[in-house]
Structures are given as structure tokens and as C-alpha cells.
Amino acid sequence: MSAAMFFAFVAFTMLVAFKKDWLAAPIGTGVTSVGIPVGLGLIALAIVLTGIYVIRANTVFDRQMTEILKDARQ
């Protein structure tokens, strides 16, 4: 998940650095540019990946931590 987020941010940064004209291209009648939905998609990706991590941490990782602590007390 960290790698996916890292590569998404690097790709977005590279787009900003090297394809400004593409990101600035208007969508439809020119109300907004391509960069706005791309940026919102990046934010949505971060939220989704965070949600996946939280679900996994609250199920798998908490169970493993409980077992580790139980073994450490014995």
C-alpha cells in the first residue's frame, strides 16, 4: 500500500513537472482542467488505501498483537 501511494504521488509530481500543458487542458467547455480530477483521484486513492490499512490493522494485526502479548506474559 505504501508503494502504491508512493508511485501515485511520484507519477502526479512528474505530470506536474513535465506535462503541465496536459494537466491544464480544459475539460468540456473549459470550466475545469484535467488536473482537478487527477488530483481528486489521488486524494481518493489515499483515503481508500488508509481505509484498507485500518480494516486490516483492526482485524489481523490486533489479533497478532494479542497473541504476542499473551505469549510474552507466560
Secondary structure as a PSIPRED ss2 file (coil, helix, strand):
# PSIPRED VFORMAT (PSIPRED V4.0)

   1 M C   1.000  0.000  0.000
   2 S H   0.000  1.000  0.000
   3 A H   0.000  1.000  0.000
   4 A H   0.000  1.000  0.000
   5 M H   0.000  1.000  0.000
   6 F H   0.000  1.000  0.000
   7 F H   0.000  1.000  0.000
   8 A H   0.000  1.000  0.000
   9 F H   0.000  1.000  0.000
  10 V H   0.000  1.000  0.000
  11 A H   0.000  1.000  0.000
  12 F H   0.000  1.000  0.000
  13 T H   0.000  1.000  0.000
  14 M H   0.000  1.000  0.000
  15 L H   0.000  1.000  0.000
  16 V H   0.000  1.000  0.000
  17 A H   0.000  1.000  0.000
  18 F H   0.000  1.000  0.000
  19 K C   1.000  0.000  0.000
  20 K H   0.000  1.000  0.000
  21 D H   0.000  1.000  0.000
  22 W H   0.000  1.000  0.000
  23 L H   0.000  1.000  0.000
  24 A C   1.000  0.000  0.000
  25 A C   1.000  0.000  0.000
  26 P E   0.000  0.000  1.000
  27 I E   0.000  0.000  1.000
  28 G C   1.000  0.000  0.000
  29 T C   1.000  0.000  0.000
  30 G C   1.000  0.000  0.000
  31 V C   1.000  0.000  0.000
  32 T E   0.000  0.000  1.000
  33 S E   0.000  0.000  1.000
  34 V C   1.000  0.000  0.000
  35 G H   0.000  1.000  0.000
  36 I H   0.000  1.000  0.000
  37 P H   0.000  1.000  0.000
  38 V H   0.000  1.000  0.000
  39 G H   0.000  1.000  0.000
  40 L H   0.000  1.000  0.000
  41 G H   0.000  1.000  0.000
  42 L H   0.000  1.000  0.000
  43 I H   0.000  1.000  0.000
  44 A H   0.000  1.000  0.000
  45 L H   0.000  1.000  0.000
  46 A H   0.000  1.000  0.000
  47 I H   0.000  1.000  0.000
  48 V H   0.000  1.000  0.000
  49 L H   0.000  1.000  0.000
  50 T H   0.000  1.000  0.000
  51 G H   0.000  1.000  0.000
  52 I H   0.000  1.000  0.000
  53 Y H   0.000  1.000  0.000
  54 V H   0.000  1.000  0.000
  55 I H   0.000  1.000  0.000
  56 R H   0.000  1.000  0.000
  57 A H   0.000  1.000  0.000
  58 N H   0.000  1.000  0.000
  59 T H   0.000  1.000  0.000
  60 V H   0.000  1.000  0.000
  61 F H   0.000  1.000  0.000
  62 D H   0.000  1.000  0.000
  63 R H   0.000  1.000  0.000
  64 Q H   0.000  1.000  0.000
  65 M H   0.000  1.000  0.000
  66 T H   0.000  1.000  0.000
  67 E H   0.000  1.000  0.000
  68 I H   0.000  1.000  0.000
  69 L H   0.000  1.000  0.000
  70 K H   0.000  1.000  0.000
  71 D H   0.000  1.000  0.000
  72 A H   0.000  1.000  0.000
  73 R H   0.000  1.000  0.000
  74 Q C   1.000  0.000  0.000
